[in-house]
Amino acid sequence: MPKRAQIVISALLAPMSLCMAMPVHAADVESATEAWTPTQSAIRANAAGISLPQTVAGLSLAKSGEASSGGRAVDNYAQYLSEDGAIQATLYVYMPTYADASLAAYMTDKAIMERFGSQTRRTAYASAPAAGQAGRAIRAVYDHAADGALVTAAGFVHAGRWIAKIRITGPSDRRAEVLAGLDGMLSGLAFDDAASLHATAPAAFSACPAAETGDARLEKAEPATPSAPLDVRIPREGKDALCVRGAVTTADGRYDMLQQAGRSDGPIIVPVDDSGTVLAFDPSAGQGNDRGGYKLSIHMVGQTDLYGTYDKVPSPRQIAAIIDGKDAQTAQAQSVATYAANGDVTMEAVQGH
């Protein structure tokens, strides 16, 4: 990965979604004023307009704050505990610049299955209601995790620019309480703008037809004024079939190269983690000084790093080098787009470009 993004992605690869919430006590409740507002009965993520009762399905709010990007309120968490602390849950409300609840569920599923061992069984993975609307969430349950000791579950909602993600884990012999906690938190989520919820469904990826795997060439960058990133033009939320174009193997793991099925000339994305870190290779317009090709952007929580244009889709080997920070061609972003919680974008040209 280019140095700037590599540091960020290394931090994000820490298991936000894998671990149980850190044990804390009710007396430790705190609220970052930029991120959360507590009311008498609920806690509200201000910028996202998403709230959840402070007590729900036998769980009580223990702690809230910002997971990263302190003071920007784009990466927020609220931890919940059962009375004895054995069941632990976390609500994440975050703003990835490539938001897709279906993709977040897929990457979380992948991470859970890798983390908790071969005995882990996925026993539920389907669309679910949110805010009284059918098909606005994804609900996933995993039994026999950690050699049978744990049951763990997750829920995902995409509201406007935001992802709300629930993770809950507890002992296997208290499975009913864990599932009651998941369902209570999903049904307890309230949204200022319920119309902003995206319909979503679990993703399933087939294999793409064989694609060219030769190395790409990074085109010479032309001086230009930084402009806000365009939306990556690929279907999201399980609305159209995606396929796996290839696999990228790095020192940290294996990642899929995804594209829209039947569109060999469309964008390519490489999801890196379950919090929305995505490498995107988007076909450029081929207008003016732009000769066409595939523009690289790296999407994270509250930030998109914009790189150069390749003459074609880079090979899996090249993408692995980008992720590992070993690609000499892509050493530094040309510009960085930083997103405020209200959606405002600040563009910054990187020195030397």
C-alpha positions, 0 to 999 in steps of 0.5 A: 500500500502507498505509505500514507494509506498503508498506515491507515489500513494497518490500523483498520485491519485490527479486528474492529469486527472480530473481537468482543467489546472491551469489558467496561463498567457502567460507571465509565459511560462517556460521550464524545460531544462531537459524536454522541448525545445522550438523552434520558433513554437513548444515545444518538449519533448526531451527524448520522441521525441514528439513535438506540435506547441506552437499555435494550434486550438485557443490555445496557450502554457502558461506553461511547466515543469515537473509534478513530478520526477523533473530533470528526465524528465519522467513526463512532461506537457505543458499547453495551454489556449484559449485567454480568458482562458475559454478553458484549455488544457494540454499535458502530456508526461510521461513514465510509466513503465507499458505503455498502452494507452488503459488502460490509456484511460479506467482509465481516462474514469472511473475517469471523469465519477466519478468526473463530476457526473451522468449527464456526457455522453460519446459521443465519445470513439474510435480509431483515427489517429495519425501521419498520421496513423490510429488507433494509438490514442484513442479519447474520448469526454464527454458532460454535465459534471459538471451538464451540465456546461462543455464539457471535452475530452481526447486523448491518444497515446503510442509511444515507452516507452511514453504515450502522453495524452491530456486533454481539458475542456471548457464551454458547449456552446463552445463545437465546440472550445473544440473539435477543440482543441482536434483534433488540438492537436492530429493531431499536435503531431509530433514524431521523430520516427513515427514507434514507435506508438503502434496500440491501441483501447478502452478496454472493459472488460467482467466478468471472470469465478469465481476464487478462492478468498482465501488469499495467503501466501507470500513466504519467500524471498531468498537472491538475487542480484536485477535484472531489472523487466521483462515485465508483460506478458499480452496483451495491447492496446486492442489487446486481450480480458481482463476480470474482475477477481474481484473487490478491494474496498479500502478507496479511491475507487474501482479497477478492477483485470484484467486478459487475458480472457481464461488464469486463470494462467496468470498475474493479473493487478490492475490499480490504476490511469490513469497515469500508476500506476499498481499493477501486479501479474506475474506468476514466473518461478518456477526455481532454488530457485524460487518455483513458485507463483505470484510476486508482482510489483508496476509500476509507472511513471519512477519507479517499486517497486519489492516485494515478491512472493505469493503462489497464486493470493492474494484475493481482501481483501489482495490487498485492504490491500496492496493499503491501506498500511495495509498489514503486509506481504508486508511492504517494497519493496525488490528492486526498479528499477528507469528508466531514460528518455533514458530508462536506469535502476538503480537497488537498493536493499532496506535495510533489503532485 
